[in-house]
Amino acid sequence: MTDTVLNHRAEGPTSAPPLLLGPSLGTSYALWDRVAPELSATHRVIRWDLPGHGGSAAGLIGPGATVGDLADLVLALADSLGIERFAYAGVSLGGAVGLHLAVHHPERVSSLAAICSSAHFNGSKPWEERAARVRGEGLDGLAESADARWFTSGFTVPELVQDHRDADPEAYAACCDALAAFDLRERLAEISAPTLLIAGREDPATPPAHLREIADAVPGAALVEIPGASHLAPAQCPEAVLTALRAHFDGGAKRGMEVRREVLGDAHVDRAQARQTPFTARFQDFISRYAWGEIWTDPTLSRRERSMITLTALVAHGHYDELAMHVRAARRNGLTPEEIGAVLLQTAVYCGVPAANSAFATAQRVLAEEDGPAG
């Protein structure tokens, strides 16, 4: 990793919608270890390290740094990866970065989640004092109390505590400077991206009231409180955080399911959902999100045109069970039996007469069921 770009880890298909994940002060992208792999089933997940944390160079920021400086580094990372617009979720300082991006660079943020974060961090004095302490004494003392600040009693994640201990003191102190100067309360109403706030009910650093303040100010924002979670909710309660993030970021899947039902019919989709198992769940989600939520919703082609293309492709590959389903879909999309017959006749030329013969037999059976013998 170069000294000019934040260290990061990319997971998931490059063609999937991008989702950037920001860390809390004192942690690395390992904070997301129990959440990111699941999110990467449907997103191109990019999780990044703060300067001087994990694998990021300490020299990326210096004394007097601001949250805006960190946001600029995130944008530079996105640019280096060819990502123009992205969803974003961040914890604590990482969440503050997301809020800044949503206010100052709304064209880049498609949706936002701030987790155990705030629009302000209780004034500048405690952070100025912490920065001075770290510059004078290093991080060992703070690392000793990390569990108490981050988790409920009896819970720990040793790898994250070690990340705290291994962080560069000067870069950590510069991040404290950023927190000291951060106050976005007067501009929260400008945020236009769909916004989710996630609070840990046992969080002493950014208690639920801080997240509620953001939710009340950002138009249309939603708030979720996680029982038993302290400040690093993705590490302590990953399942709850994952559920909330999926519900927030998976608008494509929701729209895809709507289109899937419109084209294929409720009965077919209900049967497919009833047959779903934990083994096939991710595949079903992929189909809803990608095939129906992105391809079939693209306005470049009409649904009639997409049905014609789909019928041809299914004949070409001999997928006659699937063809039967899409003959029904073609009727819903407005194709007449004569038009379906014309498509299948075209396949006789380009896919072969035997393939078209089987396709006509399948289509005739389906049309008789759908339209009666006259069909």
Contacts in CASP RR format, 6 or more apart in sequence:
PFRMAT RR
TARGET T0000
AUTHOR 0000-0000-0000
METHOD contacts of the structure
MODEL  1
MTDTVLNHRAEGPTSAPPLLLGPSLGTSYALWDRVAPELSATHRVIRWDL
PGHGGSAAGLIGPGATVGDLADLVLALADSLGIERFAYAGVSLGGAVGLH
LAVHHPERVSSLAAICSSAHFNGSKPWEERAARVRGEGLDGLAESADARW
FTSGFTVPELVQDHRDADPEAYAACCDALAAFDLRERLAEISAPTLLIAG
REDPATPPAHLREIADAVPGAALVEIPGASHLAPAQCPEAVLTALRAHFD
GGAKRGMEVRREVLGDAHVDRAQARQTPFTARFQDFISRYAWGEIWTDPT
LSRRERSMITLTALVAHGHYDELAMHVRAARRNGLTPEEIGAVLLQTAVY
CGVPAANSAFATAQRVLAEEDGPAG
1 7 0 8 1.000
1 8 0 8 1.000
1 55 0 8 1.000
1 56 0 8 1.000
1 57 0 8 1.000
3 57 0 8 1.000
3 59 0 8 1.000
3 60 0 8 1.000
4 57 0 8 1.000
4 60 0 8 1.000
4 76 0 8 1.000
5 76 0 8 1.000
5 77 0 8 1.000
5 80 0 8 1.000
6 48 0 8 1.000
6 49 0 8 1.000
6 50 0 8 1.000
6 51 0 8 1.000
6 56 0 8 1.000
6 60 0 8 1.000
6 73 0 8 1.000
6 74 0 8 1.000
6 76 0 8 1.000
6 77 0 8 1.000
7 29 0 8 1.000
7 48 0 8 1.000
7 49 0 8 1.000
7 54 0 8 1.000
7 55 0 8 1.000
7 56 0 8 1.000
7 57 0 8 1.000
8 29 0 8 1.000
8 46 0 8 1.000
8 47 0 8 1.000
8 48 0 8 1.000
8 49 0 8 1.000
8 77 0 8 1.000
9 29 0 8 1.000
9 36 0 8 1.000
9 46 0 8 1.000
9 47 0 8 1.000
9 48 0 8 1.000
10 44 0 8 1.000
10 45 0 8 1.000
10 46 0 8 1.000
10 81 0 8 1.000
11 36 0 8 1.000
11 37 0 8 1.000
11 40 0 8 1.000
11 44 0 8 1.000
11 45 0 8 1.000
11 47 0 8 1.000
12 40 0 8 1.000
12 41 0 8 1.000
12 43 0 8 1.000
12 44 0 8 1.000
12 45 0 8 1.000
13 44 0 8 1.000
14 44 0 8 1.000
15 44 0 8 1.000
16 40 0 8 1.000
16 42 0 8 1.000
16 43 0 8 1.000
16 44 0 8 1.000
16 290 0 8 1.000
17 42 0 8 1.000
17 43 0 8 1.000
17 44 0 8 1.000
17 86 0 8 1.000
17 87 0 8 1.000
17 110 0 8 1.000
18 43 0 8 1.000
18 44 0 8 1.000
18 46 0 8 1.000
18 78 0 8 1.000
18 81 0 8 1.000
18 83 0 8 1.000
18 85 0 8 1.000
18 86 0 8 1.000
18 87 0 8 1.000
19 39 0 8 1.000
19 43 0 8 1.000
19 44 0 8 1.000
19 45 0 8 1.000
19 46 0 8 1.000
19 86 0 8 1.000
19 87 0 8 1.000
19 88 0 8 1.000
19 89 0 8 1.000
19 249 0 8 1.000
20 46 0 8 1.000
20 47 0 8 1.000
20 48 0 8 1.000
20 74 0 8 1.000
20 77 0 8 1.000
20 78 0 8 1.000
20 83 0 8 1.000
20 86 0 8 1.000
20 87 0 8 1.000
20 88 0 8 1.000
20 89 0 8 1.000
21 29 0 8 1.000
21 32 0 8 1.000
21 35 0 8 1.000
21 36 0 8 1.000
21 39 0 8 1.000
21 45 0 8 1.000
21 46 0 8 1.000
21 47 0 8 1.000
21 48 0 8 1.000
21 88 0 8 1.000
21 89 0 8 1.000
21 90 0 8 1.000
22 29 0 8 1.000
22 31 0 8 1.000
22 32 0 8 1.000
22 47 0 8 1.000
22 48 0 8 1.000
22 74 0 8 1.000
22 88 0 8 1.000
22 89 0 8 1.000
22 90 0 8 1.000
22 91 0 8 1.000
22 94 0 8 1.000
22 95 0 8 1.000
22 97 0 8 1.000
22 98 0 8 1.000
23 29 0 8 1.000
23 31 0 8 1.000
23 32 0 8 1.000
23 47 0 8 1.000
23 48 0 8 1.000
23 49 0 8 1.000
23 50 0 8 1.000
23 53 0 8 1.000
23 90 0 8 1.000
23 91 0 8 1.000
23 93 0 8 1.000
23 94 0 8 1.000
24 31 0 8 1.000
24 91 0 8 1.000
24 92 0 8 1.000
24 93 0 8 1.000
24 94 0 8 1.000
24 116 0 8 1.000
24 150 0 8 1.000
24 231 0 8 1.000
24 232 0 8 1.000
25 50 0 8 1.000
25 92 0 8 1.000
25 93 0 8 1.000
25 172 0 8 1.000
25 175 0 8 1.000
25 176 0 8 1.000
25 179 0 8 1.000
26 50 0 8 1.000
26 53 0 8 1.000
26 146 0 8 1.000
26 160 0 8 1.000
26 163 0 8 1.000
26 164 0 8 1.000
26 167 0 8 1.000
26 172 0 8 1.000
26 175 0 8 1.000
27 53 0 8 1.000
27 91 0 8 1.000
27 160 0 8 1.000
27 163 0 8 1.000
27 164 0 8 1.000
27 232 0 8 1.000
28 49 0 8 1.000
28 53 0 8 1.000
28 54 0 8 1.000
28 55 0 8 1.000
28 160 0 8 1.000
28 163 0 8 1.000
29 36 0 8 1.000
29 47 0 8 1.000
29 48 0 8 1.000
29 49 0 8 1.000
29 54 0 8 1.000
30 159 0 8 1.000
30 160 0 8 1.000
30 163 0 8 1.000
31 91 0 8 1.000
31 160 0 8 1.000
31 232 0 8 1.000
31 234 0 8 1.000
31 235 0 8 1.000
32 47 0 8 1.000
32 234 0 8 1.000
33 159 0 8 1.000
33 235 0 8 1.000
34 234 0 8 1.000
34 235 0 8 1.000
34 238 0 8 1.000
35 234 0 8 1.000
35 238 0 8 1.000
35 241 0 8 1.000
35 242 0 8 1.000
35 245 0 8 1.000
36 45 0 8 1.000
36 47 0 8 1.000
38 242 0 8 1.000
39 45 0 8 1.000
39 242 0 8 1.000
39 245 0 8 1.000
39 246 0 8 1.000
39 249 0 8 1.000
41 282 0 8 1.000
41 285 0 8 1.000
41 286 0 8 1.000
42 246 0 8 1.000
42 250 0 8 1.000
42 253 0 8 1.000
42 285 0 8 1.000
42 286 0 8 1.000
42 289 0 8 1.000
43 87 0 8 1.000
43 249 0 8 1.000
44 83 0 8 1.000
46 77 0 8 1.000
46 78 0 8 1.000
46 81 0 8 1.000
46 83 0 8 1.000
46 86 0 8 1.000
48 56 0 8 1.000
48 74 0 8 1.000
48 77 0 8 1.000
49 55 0 8 1.000
49 56 0 8 1.000
50 56 0 8 1.000
50 70 0 8 1.000
50 93 0 8 1.000
50 94 0 8 1.000
50 171 0 8 1.000
50 175 0 8 1.000
51 57 0 8 1.000
51 58 0 8 1.000
51 59 0 8 1.000
51 60 0 8 1.000
51 61 0 8 1.000
51 62 0 8 1.000
51 70 0 8 1.000
51 73 0 8 1.000
51 168 0 8 1.000
51 171 0 8 1.000
51 174 0 8 1.000
51 175 0 8 1.000
52 58 0 8 1.000
52 59 0 8 1.000
52 60 0 8 1.000
52 167 0 8 1.000
52 168 0 8 1.000
52 171 0 8 1.000
52 172 0 8 1.000
53 163 0 8 1.000
53 167 0 8 1.000
53 168 0 8 1.000
53 171 0 8 1.000
53 172 0 8 1.000
54 163 0 8 1.000
54 166 0 8 1.000
54 167 0 8 1.000
58 168 0 8 1.000
58 170 0 8 1.000
58 171 0 8 1.000
59 171 0 8 1.000
60 73 0 8 1.000
60 171 0 8 1.000
61 69 0 8 1.000
61 70 0 8 1.000
61 73 0 8 1.000
61 171 0 8 1.000
61 174 0 8 1.000
61 175 0 8 1.000
61 178 0 8 1.000
62 170 0 8 1.000
62 171 0 8 1.000
62 174 0 8 1.000
62 177 0 8 1.000
63 170 0 8 1.000
63 173 0 8 1.000
63 174 0 8 1.000
63 177 0 8 1.000
64 174 0 8 1.000
64 177 0 8 1.000
64 178 0 8 1.000
64 181 0 8 1.000
65 174 0 8 1.000
65 175 0 8 1.000
65 177 0 8 1.000
65 178 0 8 1.000
66 177 0 8 1.000
66 178 0 8 1.000
66 181 0 8 1.000
66 182 0 8 1.000
67 93 0 8 1.000
67 96 0 8 1.000
67 97 0 8 1.000
67 100 0 8 1.000
67 178 0 8 1.000
67 179 0 8 1.000
67 181 0 8 1.000
67 182 0 8 1.000
68 97 0 8 1.000
68 100 0 8 1.000
68 104 0 8 1.000
68 178 0 8 1.000
69 178 0 8 1.000
70 93 0 8 1.000
70 94 0 8 1.000
70 97 0 8 1.000
70 100 0 8 1.000
70 175 0 8 1.000
70 178 0 8 1.000
71 97 0 8 1.000
71 98 0 8 1.000
71 100 0 8 1.000
71 101 0 8 1.000
71 104 0 8 1.000
71 105 0 8 1.000
74 97 0 8 1.000
74 98 0 8 1.000
74 101 0 8 1.000
75 101 0 8 1.000
75 105 0 8 1.000
75 108 0 8 1.000
78 84 0 8 1.000
78 86 0 8 1.000
78 108 0 8 1.000
84 108 0 8 1.000
85 107 0 8 1.000
85 108 0 8 1.000
85 109 0 8 1.000
85 110 0 8 1.000
86 108 0 8 1.000
86 109 0 8 1.000
86 110 0 8 1.000
87 109 0 8 1.000
87 110 0 8 1.000
87 111 0 8 1.000
87 112 0 8 1.000
87 113 0 8 1.000
87 249 0 8 1.000
88 98 0 8 1.000
88 101 0 8 1.000
88 102 0 8 1.000
88 109 0 8 1.000
88 111 0 8 1.000
88 112 0 8 1.000
88 113 0 8 1.000
89 95 0 8 1.000
89 112 0 8 1.000
89 113 0 8 1.000
89 114 0 8 1.000
89 115 0 8 1.000
89 245 0 8 1.000
89 249 0 8 1.000
90 97 0 8 1.000
90 98 0 8 1.000
90 113 0 8 1.000
90 114 0 8 1.000
90 115 0 8 1.000
90 117 0 8 1.000
91 115 0 8 1.000
91 116 0 8 1.000
91 117 0 8 1.000
91 232 0 8 1.000
91 233 0 8 1.000
91 234 0 8 1.000
92 115 0 8 1.000
92 116 0 8 1.000
92 117 0 8 1.000
92 118 0 8 1.000
92 205 0 8 1.000
92 206 0 8 1.000
92 231 0 8 1.000
93 117 0 8 1.000
93 175 0 8 1.000
93 178 0 8 1.000
93 179 0 8 1.000
94 117 0 8 1.000
95 114 0 8 1.000
95 115 0 8 1.000
95 117 0 8 1.000
96 114 0 8 1.000
96 117 0 8 1.000
96 118 0 8 1.000
96 119 0 8 1.000
96 121 0 8 1.000
96 178 0 8 1.000
96 179 0 8 1.000
96 182 0 8 1.000
96 184 0 8 1.000
98 109 0 8 1.000
98 112 0 8 1.000
98 114 0 8 1.000
99 112 0 8 1.000
99 114 0 8 1.000
99 117 0 8 1.000
99 119 0 8 1.000
99 184 0 8 1.000
99 188 0 8 1.000
99 191 0 8 1.000
99 214 0 8 1.000
100 182 0 8 1.000
100 184 0 8 1.000
101 108 0 8 1.000
101 109 0 8 1.000
101 112 0 8 1.000
102 109 0 8 1.000
102 112 0 8 1.000
102 191 0 8 1.000
102 192 0 8 1.000
102 193 0 8 1.000
102 195 0 8 1.000
103 184 0 8 1.000
103 187 0 8 1.000
103 188 0 8 1.000
103 190 0 8 1.000
103 191 0 8 1.000
106 190 0 8 1.000
106 191 0 8 1.000
106 192 0 8 1.000
106 193 0 8 1.000
109 193 0 8 1.000
110 193 0 8 1.000
111 193 0 8 1.000
111 194 0 8 1.000
111 195 0 8 1.000
111 196 0 8 1.000
111 248 0 8 1.000
111 249 0 8 1.000
112 191 0 8 1.000
112 193 0 8 1.000
112 194 0 8 1.000
112 195 0 8 1.000
112 196 0 8 1.000
113 195 0 8 1.000
113 196 0 8 1.000
113 197 0 8 1.000
113 198 0 8 1.000
113 244 0 8 1.000
113 245 0 8 1.000
113 248 0 8 1.000
113 249 0 8 1.000
114 195 0 8 1.000
114 196 0 8 1.000
114 197 0 8 1.000
114 198 0 8 1.000
114 211 0 8 1.000
114 214 0 8 1.000
115 197 0 8 1.000
115 198 0 8 1.000
115 233 0 8 1.000
115 234 0 8 1.000
115 241 0 8 1.000
116 198 0 8 1.000
116 199 0 8 1.000
116 200 0 8 1.000
116 203 0 8 1.000
116 205 0 8 1.000
116 206 0 8 1.000
116 211 0 8 1.000
116 229 0 8 1.000
116 230 0 8 1.000
116 231 0 8 1.000
116 232 0 8 1.000
116 233 0 8 1.000
117 197 0 8 1.000
117 206 0 8 1.000
117 210 0 8 1.000
117 211 0 8 1.000
117 214 0 8 1.000
118 206 0 8 1.000
118 210 0 8 1.000
118 211 0 8 1.000
118 213 0 8 1.000
118 214 0 8 1.000
119 183 0 8 1.000
119 184 0 8 1.000
119 185 0 8 1.000
119 188 0 8 1.000
119 210 0 8 1.000
119 213 0 8 1.000
119 214 0 8 1.000
119 217 0 8 1.000
120 182 0 8 1.000
120 183 0 8 1.000
120 184 0 8 1.000
120 185 0 8 1.000
120 210 0 8 1.000
121 127 0 8 1.000
121 179 0 8 1.000
121 180 0 8 1.000
121 182 0 8 1.000
121 206 0 8 1.000
123 180 0 8 1.000
123 183 0 8 1.000
124 180 0 8 1.000
124 181 0 8 1.000
125 180 0 8 1.000
127 176 0 8 1.000
127 177 0 8 1.000
127 179 0 8 1.000
127 180 0 8 1.000
128 176 0 8 1.000
128 177 0 8 1.000
128 180 0 8 1.000
130 142 0 8 1.000
130 173 0 8 1.000
130 176 0 8 1.000
131 173 0 8 1.000
131 174 0 8 1.000
131 176 0 8 1.000
131 177 0 8 1.000
131 180 0 8 1.000
132 173 0 8 1.000
133 142 0 8 1.000
134 142 0 8 1.000
134 169 0 8 1.000
134 172 0 8 1.000
134 173 0 8 1.000
134 176 0 8 1.000
135 169 0 8 1.000
135 170 0 8 1.000
135 173 0 8 1.000
136 169 0 8 1.000
138 169 0 8 1.000
139 164 0 8 1.000
139 165 0 8 1.000
139 167 0 8 1.000
139 169 0 8 1.000
139 172 0 8 1.000
140 165 0 8 1.000
142 164 0 8 1.000
143 161 0 8 1.000
143 164 0 8 1.000
143 165 0 8 1.000
146 160 0 8 1.000
146 161 0 8 1.000
146 164 0 8 1.000
147 154 0 8 1.000
147 155 0 8 1.000
147 156 0 8 1.000
147 161 0 8 1.000
149 204 0 8 1.000
149 205 0 8 1.000
149 231 0 8 1.000
150 160 0 8 1.000
150 230 0 8 1.000
150 231 0 8 1.000
150 232 0 8 1.000
150 235 0 8 1.000
151 157 0 8 1.000
151 230 0 8 1.000
151 231 0 8 1.000
151 232 0 8 1.000
151 235 0 8 1.000
151 236 0 8 1.000
152 202 0 8 1.000
152 228 0 8 1.000
152 229 0 8 1.000
152 230 0 8 1.000
152 236 0 8 1.000
155 230 0 8 1.000
155 236 0 8 1.000
157 232 0 8 1.000
157 235 0 8 1.000
157 236 0 8 1.000
160 232 0 8 1.000
160 235 0 8 1.000
185 213 0 8 1.000
185 217 0 8 1.000
188 214 0 8 1.000
188 217 0 8 1.000
188 218 0 8 1.000
189 217 0 8 1.000
189 218 0 8 1.000
189 219 0 8 1.000
191 218 0 8 1.000
191 219 0 8 1.000
191 221 0 8 1.000
192 219 0 8 1.000
194 220 0 8 1.000
194 248 0 8 1.000
195 214 0 8 1.000
195 215 0 8 1.000
195 218 0 8 1.000
195 220 0 8 1.000
195 221 0 8 1.000
195 222 0 8 1.000
196 221 0 8 1.000
196 222 0 8 1.000
196 223 0 8 1.000
196 224 0 8 1.000
196 244 0 8 1.000
196 245 0 8 1.000
196 248 0 8 1.000
197 211 0 8 1.000
197 212 0 8 1.000
197 214 0 8 1.000
197 215 0 8 1.000
197 221 0 8 1.000
197 222 0 8 1.000
197 223 0 8 1.000
197 224 0 8 1.000
198 211 0 8 1.000
198 223 0 8 1.000
198 224 0 8 1.000
198 225 0 8 1.000
198 226 0 8 1.000
198 233 0 8 1.000
198 241 0 8 1.000
198 244 0 8 1.000
198 245 0 8 1.000
199 206 0 8 1.000
199 207 0 8 1.000
199 208 0 8 1.000
199 210 0 8 1.000
199 211 0 8 1.000
199 212 0 8 1.000
199 223 0 8 1.000
199 224 0 8 1.000
199 225 0 8 1.000
199 226 0 8 1.000
200 207 0 8 1.000
200 208 0 8 1.000
200 225 0 8 1.000
200 226 0 8 1.000
200 228 0 8 1.000
200 229 0 8 1.000
200 230 0 8 1.000
200 231 0 8 1.000
200 233 0 8 1.000
200 237 0 8 1.000
201 208 0 8 1.000
201 225 0 8 1.000
201 226 0 8 1.000
201 227 0 8 1.000
201 228 0 8 1.000
201 229 0 8 1.000
202 228 0 8 1.000
202 229 0 8 1.000
202 230 0 8 1.000
203 229 0 8 1.000
203 230 0 8 1.000
203 231 0 8 1.000
203 233 0 8 1.000
204 230 0 8 1.000
204 231 0 8 1.000
205 231 0 8 1.000
206 231 0 8 1.000
208 223 0 8 1.000
208 225 0 8 1.000
211 223 0 8 1.000
211 225 0 8 1.000
212 223 0 8 1.000
214 221 0 8 1.000
215 221 0 8 1.000
215 222 0 8 1.000
215 223 0 8 1.000
222 248 0 8 1.000
224 244 0 8 1.000
226 233 0 8 1.000
226 237 0 8 1.000
226 240 0 8 1.000
226 241 0 8 1.000
226 244 0 8 1.000
228 236 0 8 1.000
228 237 0 8 1.000
229 236 0 8 1.000
229 237 0 8 1.000
229 240 0 8 1.000
230 236 0 8 1.000
233 240 0 8 1.000
233 241 0 8 1.000
234 241 0 8 1.000
250 289 0 8 1.000
252 288 0 8 1.000
252 289 0 8 1.000
252 293 0 8 1.000
252 294 0 8 1.000
253 285 0 8 1.000
253 288 0 8 1.000
253 289 0 8 1.000
253 293 0 8 1.000
255 292 0 8 1.000
255 293 0 8 1.000
255 297 0 8 1.000
256 288 0 8 1.000
256 289 0 8 1.000
256 292 0 8 1.000
256 293 0 8 1.000
256 296 0 8 1.000
256 297 0 8 1.000
257 269 0 8 1.000
257 288 0 8 1.000
257 292 0 8 1.000
259 292 0 8 1.000
259 293 0 8 1.000
259 296 0 8 1.000
259 297 0 8 1.000
260 269 0 8 1.000
260 287 0 8 1.000
260 288 0 8 1.000
260 292 0 8 1.000
260 296 0 8 1.000
261 269 0 8 1.000
262 332 0 8 1.000
263 292 0 8 1.000
263 296 0 8 1.000
263 303 0 8 1.000
263 329 0 8 1.000
263 332 0 8 1.000
263 333 0 8 1.000
264 325 0 8 1.000
264 328 0 8 1.000
264 329 0 8 1.000
264 332 0 8 1.000
265 328 0 8 1.000
265 329 0 8 1.000
265 332 0 8 1.000
268 325 0 8 1.000
268 328 0 8 1.000
272 284 0 8 1.000
273 284 0 8 1.000
276 284 0 8 1.000
295 306 0 8 1.000
296 303 0 8 1.000
296 306 0 8 1.000
301 309 0 8 1.000
303 333 0 8 1.000
303 334 0 8 1.000
304 330 0 8 1.000
304 333 0 8 1.000
304 334 0 8 1.000
304 335 0 8 1.000
306 333 0 8 1.000
307 326 0 8 1.000
307 329 0 8 1.000
307 330 0 8 1.000
307 333 0 8 1.000
307 334 0 8 1.000
307 335 0 8 1.000
308 330 0 8 1.000
308 335 0 8 1.000
308 339 0 8 1.000
308 343 0 8 1.000
310 326 0 8 1.000
310 329 0 8 1.000
310 330 0 8 1.000
311 323 0 8 1.000
311 326 0 8 1.000
311 327 0 8 1.000
311 330 0 8 1.000
311 340 0 8 1.000
311 343 0 8 1.000
311 344 0 8 1.000
311 347 0 8 1.000
311 359 0 8 1.000
312 343 0 8 1.000
312 346 0 8 1.000
312 347 0 8 1.000
312 350 0 8 1.000
312 351 0 8 1.000
314 320 0 8 1.000
314 322 0 8 1.000
314 323 0 8 1.000
314 326 0 8 1.000
314 359 0 8 1.000
315 323 0 8 1.000
315 344 0 8 1.000
315 347 0 8 1.000
315 351 0 8 1.000
315 355 0 8 1.000
315 356 0 8 1.000
315 359 0 8 1.000
316 347 0 8 1.000
316 350 0 8 1.000
316 351 0 8 1.000
316 355 0 8 1.000
318 355 0 8 1.000
318 358 0 8 1.000
320 358 0 8 1.000
320 359 0 8 1.000
320 362 0 8 1.000
323 359 0 8 1.000
323 362 0 8 1.000
323 363 0 8 1.000
324 362 0 8 1.000
324 363 0 8 1.000
324 365 0 8 1.000
324 366 0 8 1.000
327 340 0 8 1.000
327 362 0 8 1.000
327 363 0 8 1.000
327 366 0 8 1.000
327 367 0 8 1.000
327 370 0 8 1.000
328 366 0 8 1.000
328 370 0 8 1.000
330 340 0 8 1.000
331 337 0 8 1.000
331 340 0 8 1.000
331 367 0 8 1.000
331 370 0 8 1.000
331 371 0 8 1.000
335 343 0 8 1.000
337 367 0 8 1.000
337 371 0 8 1.000
337 375 0 8 1.000
340 363 0 8 1.000
340 367 0 8 1.000
341 360 0 8 1.000
341 363 0 8 1.000
344 356 0 8 1.000
344 359 0 8 1.000
344 360 0 8 1.000
344 363 0 8 1.000
345 356 0 8 1.000
347 355 0 8 1.000
347 356 0 8 1.000
347 359 0 8 1.000
348 355 0 8 1.000
348 356 0 8 1.000
348 357 0 8 1.000
367 375 0 8 1.000
368 375 0 8 1.000
END
